[in-house]
Amino acid sequence: MKRLLALGAAILTAAALAWAGSDDPAKTSGVPKPVITKAIKGEHCVEPNDFMRRNHMKVLLHQRDETVLDGIRTKKYSLKECINCHASEKTGSVAASKDDFCVSCHSYASVKIDCFDCHSTKPQGSMAMHPLNAETAHYAHKLAAQAHSKVSAEEMAGIAQ
Amino acid sequence: MNDMKSMPDNTLNSPERRRFIGTATAAAGVALIPGVMLFEVAHGRPEDQAVSSAVRWGMLIDATRCATGCDDCVSACSTENGWTPVAESQHPRQAPQWIRKLELQDPLTQKETNLPMLCQHCGDAPCIDVCPTGASFRRADGIVLVNRHTCIGCRYCMMACPYKARSLVHEPLNDTQKPDVPRGVGCVEACTFCVQKLDRGDGTTACAEACTAAGNDAILFGDMNDPDSAIAKRLRELPTKEVRADLNLDLSVRYHGI
């Protein structure tokens, strides 16, 4: 009898644990994880990834005023250069489909992007014509290998803080 | 802060000093580092340096050479800046136009005059006076622009402009903008003197290039502050007028033969 009780308790505990486990919001939320595709051009971003994930909007805002008001068009933090590197190979854009670089994260974080009301989402010229493609043809195999790396929930939580 | 910054700039970049530095460094540069010098000359100013009032961009339009029926300047502007030509627009009365061709006739003498009309890039611009958000502004090099980040589309500037040079974008553009020329629904826009080309170091505008290519040479563009520039020389020789000179707006676009 005692044994039976112990078994019953064990089963109940296991069931409770399983239920609690399934309640983990990361697993049940149903929101698709952002798809972060590696930029076609170059090995790394102009700043470390962690910095860019938290601060890209700040550097873009600063650059925007310098460009519009003072005509300073340095490339490092320019939105145009972001687009040149991060435009998707498929759509040729950073915001045309839901898996494109900017849209993917922004829809996950539920933050509206206003940039592309006015700015083009595509690099200058067609993707085929764009010099970054000729320059970066040797990255094609890399792209295929790690095409869609999902970001972990912990990483996203880091961004939100 | 701005005053502090711009004052030494002005003294440093006085035309005499710039010319002297230009010749001196050009001589040195050819001998020492030709590649670097070519870059410097082509760009005019380093990429990370703000525009300064040492330059004042200006345009001279010779109406006597502007050909009847030619609108190459208008189509070149539309191609460079990505606005839909009015004839192709679904709503022609609302369609933005940065430059338009006027064909005028004196009712008394029947004399016909052709000229392109565009933003006159006033030194004392009424559009800047009336803008409630500070979105209309004049860049240090004399170009009057709309900062679309602050424009709320109220259209006061369109009413204030004596030249009807500004338009509001009524329709969403659906990602048809040029990468160099952001434009958007709900913002006012006008001729920018092809600011993207000037910042690149081209030193001219799409309309002026098109007019020269068409063989009319009616549009001359350049730095009015540089006494050696083609436009400054021509302005010294030729009698020119400002449109609505009575308003005393210190225009950057001057017309000959009107």
Boltz contact constraints between the chains, C-beta under 6 A:
constraints:
  - contact:
      token1: [A, 68]
      token2: [B, 147]
      max_distance: 6.0
  - contact:
      token1: [A, 70]
      token2: [B, 50]
      max_distance: 6.0
  - contact:
      token1: [A, 71]
      token2: [B, 51]
      max_distance: 6.0
  - contact:
      token1: [A, 71]
      token2: [B, 199]
      max_distance: 6.0
  - contact:
      token1: [A, 72]
      token2: [B, 48]
      max_distance: 6.0
  - contact:
      token1: [A, 72]
      token2: [B, 50]
      max_distance: 6.0
  - contact:
      token1: [A, 73]
      token2: [B, 199]
      max_distance: 6.0
  - contact:
      token1: [A, 74]
      token2: [B, 47]
      max_distance: 6.0
  - contact:
      token1: [A, 74]
      token2: [B, 48]
      max_distance: 6.0
  - contact:
      token1: [A, 80]
      token2: [B, 179]
      max_distance: 6.0
  - contact:
      token1: [A, 117]
      token2: [B, 184]
      max_distance: 6.0
  - contact:
      token1: [A, 118]
      token2: [B, 148]
      max_distance: 6.0
  - contact:
      token1: [A, 118]
      token2: [B, 182]
      max_distance: 6.0
  - contact:
      token1: [A, 118]
      token2: [B, 184]
      max_distance: 6.0
  - contact:
      token1: [A, 119]
      token2: [B, 182]
      max_distance: 6.0
  - contact:
      token1: [A, 120]
      token2: [B, 177]
      max_distance: 6.0
  - contact:
      token1: [A, 120]
      token2: [B, 179]
      max_distance: 6.0
  - contact:
      token1: [A, 121]
      token2: [B, 175]
      max_distance: 6.0
  - contact:
      token1: [A, 124]
      token2: [B, 179]
      max_distance: 6.0
